[in-house]
Amino acid sequence: MTDTRPGGPTVLRMILGRQLQALREKAGMSYEQAAEAIYSSEWTVRRMERAEGGLKPLTVKSLLMAYGVTDVREIDAFLALSRDASKPSWWHSYDDVLPSWFRIAVGLEESASLIRAYEPQVVPGLLQTPDYIRAISTASFPGATEEETQRRVALRLARQEFLTRPGAPDYWVVLEETVLRRPVGGPKVMRAQLAHLIEAAGRPNVTIQVIPFAAGWHPALYGMFNIFRFPGNELPDVVYSENLTSAYYLNKPEDTTRYTEALDHMCAQATPPDQTITILRDIMKET
């Protein structure tokens, strides 16, 4: 077992799930056979390999024994990893305002070494100002109480903190020009948001590109998505995208390659990063 642990509980579950899958396949066992060996269900085995939910050490140990793993040190390493992977993350305190389908994405953000993003509608959450967040939250949840709105603002601001920490990942986002001209919260809020983007674009780990209206059609006009890349070779790239009530995560190379190629194409269509601050200042003058 490799002892490389590049991130928090979310990524540790993904690493453990991939290693358990590799051991099952090496043992020549199907999901059904693995489930029978531990007196559990096929669904439980599938969920463990997909990093969905907790990974109980006793269940992990039973699977390891079923797969023929007998080395005590290797078993102990797996159990230590499963315990670390089951620890609650900081965002669990925001469970009341954090959708279950978004929790994996928050974990991926904090563990990635590179995050590439495309956003056609709004400023990405990692670059939003408090007033912009409030305006988005109020529009998205019109029936929410003031306390719930404050909690959503606080959660998003807490997510942003990792971008300014030592060893922060590189964040490269491509925005449609529409994003910068949509008056979310009104002119005053938008001017402050544009000023914040200018400041962010000056950071060494943040790259912002803008696709102008004149660029026309491109391969990913359908909706937002993020591509997460991780240090080392434990995990493949993961693509994340969302809609109004759910999200999907893709990690098969044939899928992630398509998204990466589409984003590369959009980066070529977008204005160069060294022109972004000028574009933002010009739009800010018009707002």
N, C-alpha and C positions, 0 to 999 in steps of 0.2 A: 504493500500500500504506500502511495506517495503521501508525504506529510506536508505538502504545500497547501497553505490555507490563506488564499488571497483576500478573503472578505468576511462579512458578517454571516449570521445564521442562514440567510436566504441562499447565499452562494455555497456555504458549507453543505446544505442539504442537497444542492445540485451536484456537488462533487461526490458526496456519498452515494447519491442515487445512481450516478454514472458508473461508479466503481462496483456497486452491487449488481447492476445490470451486466457489467463485463464478467463478473464472477459467475452469475447465473448462466450466461451464454457459454462461458468456458466449461461449465459443468454439464452443458448439454441439456438443461432443464427448461421446460416451458413455464409460463406463468402458473398454469394449473398445478404442475408438479411441485413448484416452489411453494405454492399456497398449501398444498396437502402436507408437505414436509413440516410446516410450522403450525398446522391446524388453524389456518386462517383462510381468507378469501383471496381469490385472484385479484380482486380490485385493490386489496391492501398492498399486494406486491407491486402492482402497477403504480399506485400512488406514491410509494416509496421511491421507485425509480424515477418518477417524474418530479420529485421534490415537492409534492403536494401534502402539506400538513406535517406533523411532527414525526420523528423517527425514534421510537422507543428502543433503548439499548437492549432490552431482553429480546425484542423481535429481531433486531439487527443480529444479535448473537445467534439466535436460532437459524436465521438464514445463512450466516457464515458457516455454521456447522453442517447445514444441509448442502452447501456448495463445496464442502471438503476442506475448508480452511481450519487447520489444527494448530498452527503456530500461535502460542499464547501471546507473544509480543504483537503479532499482526492483529489478533482479535482485540487486544487492549487498545491498539491505535484506532481501530474502527469504533470501538465503544466510546473512546474519548471524543472522537469526531462527532459521533451521534449526540453526545451530551452537549457539546458546544453548539451543534446545529439546532438543538431544541431550546436554547435559551431565548427568552423574549427580547425583541429588539426595542430600541427607544420609541419607535412609533406605535408600539402597542398601547401606549397611554392615550393615543388619539383614535382608538378603535371606534369611538362613537361617530367620528366624521370621516374615517378612512375606509373607502369601499374595499371589500375583501379582495376583489380582482386587481386592485392597484397595489396591494402590499408587496407583491413580488417585485414590482417595478421599483419601489423605493429601496428595497434591498440591493437590486442590481445597480442602481445609481451609485450607491456608496461603495460598491466593490469593484466597479469598472475602472480600467486605466484610460479608456477612451469612450466617450459618448458622442455619437453622431446623430443629429436630429433633423427632421424636416417638419415644418409647421406652416400650414396654409391659412390658418384662421386667427389665432391669437398668439401673443407673446408666450413663449414656453414658460412653464411654471417656475423653472429654475432661474429665470431672469426677470420675473415680475416684481413690481414695487408693491408695498402694502396696500395702497389705494387702488391699484389695478386689480390686485387679488380680491379685494373687497367688492369691487364692481362686478367682477366675473362671478364671484360666489353669490352675490345678491341676485344677479340675473339667472343663475343656474338653479338656485334653491330659493324661490320667492317666498316660500312658506316657512323658512328657517327663522329661528329666534336670533336675537342679537348675540347671545352667547355662542350659539352654533357657528355663526358667521365669524366671530372672533377666533374660535377654535380652528376653523379652516384657514384663516389668515395665518395664525400662529404655526400650524402644521407646515404650510408651504414655505414660510420663512425659515423654519427649522430645517427643512430639506435643503435649502439653498446654502446652508453653512458649510457643507463639505467642499464646495467649489473654491473656498478661500482658505482651506486648511493646508498645512504642509503636506506635500505629496498628493495634492488634488489632481483628479483626472483632467485630461484635455477634453474640452467641450466645444464641439464644432456644430453649429446650427445654421440651417438654411431657411430663411423666411421668405414668404411671398410678400411683395410690396403691399398687398391688401392688409396684411397684419399691422403695418406701420401707419396706415391711413384710416383704419377702423376706429372711430372715436369712443373707445371703451371708457366709460366713466365721465366723458366730457373732455373738452380741450385742456383744462388744467391738469387733469390726471394723465392725459396722453403726453403732454409736454414733459411732465416729470418722468414718465415711463421712457420716453425717447432719450432724455438726459441720462437715465440709468443705463440704457443700452449703450450709449456712447462711452460711459465709464467702464462697462463690462467689456466692450470691444477692445479697450486698451489693456486688459489684463493679459499676461503672457500665456495663460492656459485656455483662453476663450477666443474662438473664431466665429464671427458672424458674417454671413453672406446674404445678399438680398437678390431675389429673382424679380426683375422689373416686369411691369405689365407687358412690355413689348416683347418679352421672351416667348410668349405664346404657350403652346401645349408642351408638356413634358411627361415622362412616364409615371409620375406618382401624384397626379392631381386628385387622387381619390381620398386621401386623408393623411393625418399626421402619423409619424412613426419614429422610433428611436432605434439605433443599433448600439448595443453594448459590447465592448471588447474587454477582455480580462487579462491580467498579467499571467505569464506562464502558459502552460499548455493543458491545464486541467479542464478548461471549459471552452466550448465553441462560442462564436458570436451568438448573441440573442437579439432577435428583433421583437420590439414591443409596439403594439398599436392599440388604439381604443376607440370605442364609440360611446353613445350616451349611457349605456347601462352595463357594459362589459369590456373585456380586453382580450387580446390573444398574444401568445408568446411563441415564437418560432426559433428553433435552433438547428434544424437540418441544413446542411451546407447548400443544398440546391435552392432552399428558400432564402437563406441569408445572403447568398451570392446575388440573387436577383435584386434584392433591396439595396445591397451595396453598389451594384452597377447602376441602378436607377439614381441613387444619391450622387454617385460620381458624375453622372450625366447632368444632374441639376447643378452641381457645383461648377461645371463647365459653362452652363447657361447663365449662372448668376454673376453679378459683378464681382471683381476680385476683392478679397478681404481688405486690402489697403484703401479701398474706396468707400468702405462701409460708413466710417465716421462722417465723411463728407455728405453721404446720402442722408444719414440720420439728421444731421444739422440742417440740411435743406428742407426736409419734411417738417422738422421742428419749427422752422420759421413760418411755414404755411399753416401750422396748427393753431 
